[in-house]
Amino acid sequence: MEQKQVPGLSRGALQASGVSVELGEFPERVLQIGEGNFMRGFIDWMLYSMNRRGCFHGRSVAIQPTPRGKVVPKLNRQDGLFTLVQRGLEKGEAVERVERIDVISRGINPYENWQEVLQVAESRDIRFVFSNTTEAGLQWSEEAYDPLTAPLSYPGKLVALLYHRFLHFSGAADAGWILLPCELVEKNGEVLQELCERAAKHWGLPSAFFTWMKEACVFCNTLVDRIVTGYPHGEENVWEDRLGYRDELLTVSEPYHLFVIEGPEGLAEELPFQQPDLRVYFDRIDAYRERKVKLLNAPHTLLASVAYLAGADTVREAVDDPKLRAYLLRAMQEEIKESLAPEVQAVADAYIEDVLQRFSNPYLQHRLLDISLNGLSKLVTRVLPSMHAYQKAKGALPQALVFGLVASFFFYRVARMEGESLYGVREDGTEYEIRDQAEHVHAIGELWKQVRENSTTASLALAVESYLGMASIWGEDLNEVADLTAQATRYAEEIAQHGIRQALRNLG
């Protein structure tokens, strides 16, 4: 039987089938650094929603943030189009919404087409910059400035683009950008601004540019909340039949969304997110952030190591597993909750209940390996603050959080290399790619190499101590935390001897 041929998603294919795909004359008003699942299923969907309501009239240019990105060619093949499927529960009822998002005008690989990106910076219409480069993106990276080449770091790219714009518009006060980083870093706007100022100083850029960047540009602190799981692997044929086209960038998310922005007066008029009834608040972030980062993102990060090594592939599989659910509840209810500020702790139980329902969403396949991306920096921003706060409040270490930290050491155990890719192997024999900053993964791999060569309990203990002492990762020597080295070593020995599931049973 001849296989049915399904066209790939593109404007031409849609027009050939009689579907209107006109965007009008909407200008490019947004530069987005990042083109991954989250940006498409969150920011781009919101821009699309405003366009549909008729209150924004703009498109976005998507910039690939790292040399290893693979999305831009797909975006351009599909003329910037992709399908977003929102699936989940609302007020106990199953919902599904399917929308074809048409807000991205084009994607650019800056490492191949830097001049094209610079031309975007010359556009008077570009007003807003959104980014999602994960927590690893908002870190200092010492690199040289070459105006003809894209810097590797996100702050470096941003400074290079801002400086080019500053020169192009002769320092005009009204040519500045409003920058809204979506990375899950506390005070992300302030952090990004500090990194940009540091890069500009490192490059010796003129003082007039510093003044312009400070006075003409606005760096907003933000908080984002939506689970976006990305491509629904295994459902390709189902969706091709439903849609009538093949979409390489089909993206699945939950219906829930929250966006909190700390910005100047008038920003809500420039970015009218609230007109299409989006859950966007122009408000102080602190309470929103503590609740969300510690009770949603931190559990995700813990599961990425603990649950994946224990054999679960998705968040839902983890919360459906009695042993893993018990671990998760202990971390959330008995440890993280107890480390929260009093005003956040007062509403924690209801929020935890909501989070568990979101984690159990039967319509999402939130892959733990996707969550593991740049997991080391996520541990720093999401987990370690609760560990420190709990110890300060209780005078003891939170055992579930310590166990999660140790599990991360086993997750980063390199089994083999293939080119630039590094792979680990979990207990069931499944091989997985370790996706994090290469220098950190190689350094941890060296520790495991020494353990394998010596094959002694003492060598494992020494490796754990060295892991905790990696201040380049943690920003501190964790061996200085009272009792942490001893407890981490005990858990490491149990995992090494009995496996992670048995070690969970013995969690003190």
JOFENBEL-V538073 format. One record per backbone hydrogen bond with DSSP energy under -1.0 kcal/mol. CO is the residue of the C=O (numbers start at 1). NH is the residue of the N-H. If there is no record, write none. Layout:
{{CO;NH} {CO;NH}}
This chain:
{{7;246} {10;14} {11;15} {12;16} {14;19} {15;18} {27;59} {29;127} {29;128} {30;61} {31;130} {32;63} {33;132} {36;40} {37;41} {38;42} {39;44} {42;46} {43;47} {44;48} {45;49} {46;50} {47;51} {48;52} {49;53} {50;55} {59;29} {59;30} {60;105} {61;32} {62;108} {63;34} {66;69} {71;75} {72;76} {73;77} {74;78} {75;80} {76;79} {78;81} {82;101} {83;251} {84;99} {85;253} {86;97} {88;95} {90;93} {93;90} {95;88} {97;86} {99;84} {101;82} {103;60} {106;62} {108;64} {109;112} {109;113} {113;117} {114;118} {115;119} {116;120} {117;121} {120;123} {127;178} {128;31} {129;180} {130;33} {131;182} {134;137} {135;138} {146;149} {153;157} {154;158} {155;159} {156;160} {157;161} {158;162} {159;163} {160;164} {161;165} {162;166} {163;167} {164;168} {165;169} {166;171} {167;170} {169;172} {172;175} {177;218} {178;129} {179;220} {180;131} {183;185} {185;188} {187;191} {188;192} {189;193} {190;194} {191;195} {192;196} {193;197} {194;198} {195;199} {196;200} {197;201} {198;202} {199;203} {200;205} {201;204} {206;210} {207;211} {208;212} {209;213} {210;214} {211;215} {212;216} {218;179} {221;262} {223;260} {225;258} {227;254} {230;252} {231;233} {232;235} {235;239} {236;240} {237;241} {238;242} {239;243} {240;244} {246;9} {247;250} {251;85} {252;229} {252;230} {253;87} {258;225} {259;281} {260;223} {264;267} {266;270} {267;271} {271;273} {272;275} {273;278} {274;277} {278;280} {279;259} {281;261} {281;283} {285;289} {286;290} {287;291} {288;292} {289;293} {290;294} {291;295} {292;296} {292;297} {293;298} {296;300} {297;301} {298;302} {299;303} {300;304} {302;306} {303;308} {305;309} {306;310} {307;312} {308;311} {313;368} {314;318} {315;319} {316;320} {321;325} {322;326} {323;327} {324;328} {325;329} {326;330} {327;331} {328;332} {329;333} {330;334} {331;336} {332;337} {336;339} {337;340} {341;345} {342;346} {344;347} {347;351} {348;352} {349;353} {350;354} {351;355} {352;356} {353;357} {354;358} {355;359} {356;360} {358;361} {361;364} {365;367} {366;315} {367;371} {368;372} {370;373} {372;375} {374;378} {375;379} {376;380} {377;381} {378;382} {379;383} {379;384} {383;387} {384;388} {385;389} {386;390} {387;391} {388;392} {389;393} {390;394} {391;395} {398;402} {399;403} {400;404} {401;405} {402;406} {403;407} {404;408} {406;410} {407;411} {408;412} {410;413} {416;423} {418;421} {421;418} {422;434} {423;415} {423;416} {424;432} {426;429} {430;426} {432;424} {435;374} {437;441} {438;442} {439;443} {440;444} {441;445} {442;446} {443;447} {444;448} {445;449} {446;450} {447;451} {448;452} {449;453} {450;454} {451;455} {456;460} {457;461} {458;462} {459;463} {460;464} {461;465} {462;466} {463;467} {464;468} {465;469} {467;470} {468;478} {469;471} {470;473} {470;474} {471;475} {477;480} {478;481} {481;484} {483;487} {484;488} {485;489} {486;490} {487;491} {488;492} {489;493} {490;494} {491;495} {492;496} {493;497} {494;498} {495;499} {499;503} {500;504} {501;505} {502;506} {504;507}}
